[in-house]
């Protein structure tokens, strides 16, 4: 949020960027008589932004979004919905939303379920069921126990040994994934998918395992340290459904999608403006562009590239001014 504070007869003003102001005096912004003026919010913009997290909005090694802070603020001021789409669990995404002050629907576990805050839309959401956690949930995946059992059967049938999250302790997940213990604990709170890795990979092992999973009615998506087994195939279906809901609510809304990996291709193919967030490998970005030929590739990598493209989109839509862009550089 941008605040303009004015004091005294000389009307000396300064601009302050904050998330929440409860007591300006206690915050050290001045004495009695301080007047805080909040600029009016612009009307809702006809855009919806869908984004992957790790490697796009979040730095892949530190999982920080610091480089995208100004762009996140600009989206919030313009009242543009920001939808997180990730293989992360509901618990992981909720914690991130709290940290970044984002309160929109999200897609968890690589499309396993769509979570919509209660009362977010003024109309009934098809196929949604209420939950005790304060969301309407549209479920695309099968329960976690079914996924774990199907993966175990497929591994035995294909004679491909695997190690899944269900067999790993919180400490194991933290060590292998480079996560704090709290993050590892949240990553294990799974509802619809099972991260796994092949223990002793041989030529053709992954293909054999994938065929065995398909025979069980399940599939798997390639990941970094771990692949992901689940009933659902990708994030494309929940992105399409949420787009329909937003357009019913907002009228004609253009959709933007940002991702950096091959598991983001279904997301990128479902939006009007797909953006490949560059990584450390130009070859990988080129391969992604081959899968989504009409996508834009950011000039810089990670959250900085994510922010760069968000500001470019907002500027072309004349939603923010040049001063906001200069402040983000």
C-alpha positions in Angstrom: 0.0 0.0 0.0 1.2 3.5 -0.7 0.4 6.1 1.9 1.0 9.9 1.7 1.6 11.5 5.0 1.1 15.3 5.3 1.9 17.4 8.3 1.8 21.1 9.2 0.8 24.2 7.3 3.6 23.8 4.8 1.9 20.6 3.6 5.2 18.6 3.5 4.3 15.2 2.1 6.1 11.9 2.0 5.2 8.6 0.4 5.2 5.5 2.6 5.0 1.8 1.4 3.4 -0.3 4.1 1.1 -3.3 4.4 -0.8 -2.3 7.5 -1.0 0.8 9.7 -2.6 0.5 13.1 -1.0 3.4 15.0 1.1 5.9 12.9 2.4 7.6 16.0 3.6 4.4 17.6 5.2 3.5 14.3 7.4 6.6 14.6 5.9 8.5 11.7 5.2 11.7 13.6 3.4 13.3 16.5 -0.2 14.2 17.2 -2.0 15.8 14.2 -0.5 13.4 11.6 -2.9 13.1 8.8 -2.6 9.9 6.7 -4.2 10.0 3.3 -4.8 6.8 1.4 -5.2 7.3 -2.3 -8.4 5.9 -3.7 -8.2 2.4 -5.2 -8.6 2.2 -8.9 -11.6 0.2 -10.3 -11.1 -3.5 -10.6 -9.0 -4.3 -13.6 -10.1 -6.9 -16.2 -7.1 -9.1 -15.6 -6.6 -12.3 -13.6 -3.0 -13.5 -12.9 -2.2 -17.2 -12.5 1.3 -18.0 -11.2 3.5 -20.9 -10.4 5.6 -20.4 -7.2 9.0 -21.9 -7.0 11.3 -20.5 -9.7 8.7 -17.9 -10.7 7.3 -15.8 -7.9 9.6 -17.4 -5.4 13.4 -17.7 -5.7 14.2 -21.4 -6.3 17.0 -21.6 -3.6 15.7 -19.2 -0.9 11.9 -19.4 -1.6 11.8 -15.6 -1.1 9.6 -13.2 -3.0 11.5 -10.0 -2.1 12.4 -9.1 -5.7 8.6 -9.2 -6.6 7.4 -7.2 -3.6 6.6 -4.0 -5.6 4.9 -5.9 -8.3 2.8 -7.7 -5.7 1.9 -4.4 -4.2 0.9 -3.0 -7.6 -1.4 -6.0 -8.3 -3.1 -5.5 -4.9 -3.6 -1.8 -5.5 -5.1 -2.5 -8.9 -7.4 -5.1 -7.4 -6.1 -7.8 -9.8 -6.7 -11.3 -8.6 -3.5 -13.3 -8.1 -4.0 -17.1 -8.1 -1.3 -19.4 -6.9 -0.9 -22.6 -8.8 1.6 -25.1 -7.3 2.4 -28.6 -6.4 2.6 -27.3 -2.8 0.0 -28.4 -0.3 -2.9 -26.3 0.9 -1.1 -25.7 4.2 2.1 -24.5 2.4 0.1 -22.1 0.2 -2.0 -20.8 3.1 1.2 -19.8 5.0 2.6 -18.1 1.9 -0.6 -16.2 1.3 -0.5 -14.9 4.8 3.1 -13.9 4.4 2.4 -12.0 1.1 -1.1 -10.7 2.1 -2.8 -12.5 -0.7 -6.4 -13.6 -0.3 -7.6 -15.1 -3.5 -8.4 -18.7 -4.6 -5.5 -21.1 -5.2 -4.8 -24.4 -6.9 -2.8 -26.9 -4.8 -1.0 -30.1 -5.4 -0.5 -29.6 -9.2 -4.3 -29.4 -9.8 -5.5 -31.8 -7.1 -8.0 -29.2 -5.8 -9.2 -25.7 -6.3 -9.7 -23.7 -3.1 -12.1 -20.7 -3.1 -12.5 -18.6 0.1 -16.1 -18.7 1.4 -18.1 -15.8 0.0 -15.5 -14.9 -2.6 -18.0 -15.2 -5.5 -21.6 -14.0 -5.1 -23.0 -17.0 -6.9 -22.9 -20.8 -6.4 -19.8 -22.5 -7.6 -20.5 -25.7 -9.6 -19.1 -29.0 -8.1 -17.8 -27.2 -5.0 -18.2 -28.7 -1.6 -18.0 -26.7 1.7 -15.2 -27.4 4.1 -14.5 -26.7 7.7 -11.3 -24.8 6.7 -13.3 -21.8 5.3 -13.1 -22.8 1.6 -15.3 -24.1 -1.1 -13.3 -27.0 -2.6 -13.5 -28.3 -6.1 -11.8 -31.6 -6.0 -10.0 -33.0 -9.1 -7.7 -35.5 -7.4 -8.3 -38.7 -5.4 -7.7 -39.0 -1.7 -4.0 -39.2 -0.6 -4.4 -42.8 0.7 -5.6 -44.0 -2.7 -2.6 -42.3 -4.4 -0.1 -43.9 -2.1 -1.6 -47.3 -2.5 -1.7 -47.0 -6.3 1.9 -45.9 -6.4 3.0 -48.8 -4.3 1.1 -51.3 -6.5 2.5 -49.7 -9.7 6.0 -49.8 -8.3 5.7 -53.5 -7.5 4.2 -54.3 -10.9 6.9 -52.4 -12.8 9.6 -53.7 -10.4 10.8 -50.1 -9.9 11.6 -49.3 -6.3 10.4 -45.8 -5.2 10.7 -43.7 -2.1 7.6 -41.5 -1.3 6.9 -38.7 1.2 4.8 -41.1 3.2 7.9 -43.2 4.0 10.0 -40.2 5.0 10.1 -38.3 8.3 9.8 -34.6 8.6 13.5 -34.4 9.2 14.2 -36.5 6.0 12.0 -34.2 3.9 13.7 -31.1 5.4 17.2 -32.5 4.7 16.6 -33.7 1.2 14.6 -30.7 0.0 16.6 -28.0 1.9 13.6 -26.8 3.9 13.1 -25.6 7.5 11.4 -28.1 9.7 8.1 -26.2 9.7 8.0 -26.1 5.9 8.8 -29.8 5.7 6.0 -30.5 8.1 3.5 -28.6 5.9 4.8 -30.2 2.8 3.9 -33.6 4.2 0.3 -32.6 4.9 -0.8 -33.9 1.6 -4.4 -34.5 0.4 -4.2 -35.5 -3.3 -0.7 -36.3 -4.5 2.5 -38.1 -3.5 6.0 -36.8 -4.2 8.3 -39.7 -5.0 11.7 -40.6 -6.4 13.0 -43.7 -8.1 15.5 -45.3 -5.7 17.6 -47.2 -8.2 16.9 -45.9 -11.7 17.6 -48.0 -14.7 17.1 -47.3 -18.4 13.3 -47.1 -19.0 12.4 -47.3 -15.3 10.4 -44.1 -15.2 8.5 -45.0 -18.4 7.6 -48.5 -17.0 6.5 -47.0 -13.7 4.4 -44.4 -15.5 2.7 -47.1 -17.6 1.9 -49.1 -14.4 0.5 -45.9 -12.8 -1.7 -45.3 -15.9 -3.0 -48.9 -15.6 -4.1 -48.0 -12.0 -5.9 -44.9 -13.4 -3.3 -42.5 -12.1 -0.5 -40.5 -13.6 2.7 -38.7 -12.7 4.2 -35.3 -13.4 8.0 -34.7 -13.7 9.5 -32.5 -11.0 12.8 -31.4 -9.7 14.0 -33.5 -6.7 10.7 -35.5 -6.8 8.1 -36.5 -9.3 4.5 -36.2 -8.3 1.9 -39.1 -8.5 -1.8 -38.3 -8.5 -5.2 -39.0 -10.2 -5.2 -35.6 -11.8 -2.9 -34.9 -14.7 -2.2 -31.1 -14.5 -3.5 -27.7 -13.5 -5.3 -27.0 -16.8 -8.8 -28.0 -15.7 -9.0 -25.9 -12.4 -7.4 -22.9 -14.3 -10.2 -23.2 -16.9 -12.9 -23.5 -14.3 -11.6 -20.5 -12.3 -11.3 -18.4 -15.5 -15.0 -19.1 -16.2 -16.0 -18.1 -12.7 -14.0 -14.8 -12.9 -15.5 -13.9 -16.2 -18.9 -14.5 -14.8 -18.1 -12.2 -11.9 -16.0 -9.6 -13.7 -17.2 -9.7 -17.3 -14.6 -10.1 -20.0 -11.3 -10.7 -18.2 -8.0 -11.4 -19.8 -5.9 -14.1 -18.1 -2.1 -14.0 -17.5 -0.1 -17.1 -16.6 3.5 -17.3 -15.3 5.6 -20.4 -14.9 9.1 -21.7 -15.3 8.8 -25.5 -15.6 7.3 -28.2 -17.9 4.6 -28.9 -15.3 3.4 -25.4 -15.9 2.7 -26.0 -19.6 -1.0 -26.9 -19.1 -1.4 -23.7 -17.1 0.4 -21.6 -19.8 -1.8 -23.1 -22.5 -5.0 -22.1 -20.8 -4.3 -18.4 -20.5 -4.5 -15.5 -22.9 -1.0 -14.3 -22.2 1.5 -17.0 -21.2 4.8 -16.0 -19.7 7.8 -18.2 -19.3 9.9 -17.0 -16.4 13.5 -17.4 -17.3 15.8 -19.6 -15.2 19.4 -20.3 -15.1 19.2 -22.4 -18.3 18.4 -20.6 -21.5 18.0 -24.1 -23.2 15.2 -25.0 -20.7 13.4 -21.7 -21.5 13.7 -22.4 -25.2 12.3 -25.9 -24.8 9.4 -24.4 -22.8 8.8 -21.9 -25.5 8.6 -24.8 -28.0 5.7 -26.2 -26.0 4.0 -22.8 -25.8 5.1 -21.0 -28.9 3.1 -17.8 -28.3 4.5 -17.3 -24.8 6.7 -14.3 -23.7 10.0 -15.1 -22.0 11.2 -12.7 -19.3 14.6 -11.0 -19.7 15.7 -11.8 -16.2 15.3 -14.9 -14.1 13.1 -15.8 -11.1 11.1 -13.2 -9.1 12.9 -10.3 -10.7 11.7 -11.5 -14.1 8.3 -12.2 -12.7 8.0 -8.6 -11.5 9.4 -7.2 -14.8 6.6 -8.9 -16.7 3.9 -7.9 -14.3 4.9 -4.3 -14.5 5.0 -4.5 -18.3 1.5 -5.9 -18.4 0.2 -3.3 -16.0 1.9 -0.4 -17.8 0.5 -1.4 -21.2 -2.9 -1.6 -19.5 -2.3 2.0 -18.1 -3.1 0.7 -14.6 0.1 2.0 -12.9 2.2 5.0 -13.7 5.9 5.2 -14.6 6.8 6.3 -11.1 5.7 2.8 -9.8 7.8 1.1 -12.4 10.9 3.2 -11.6 10.4 2.4 -7.9 10.6 -1.3 -8.7 13.8 -1.1 -10.8 
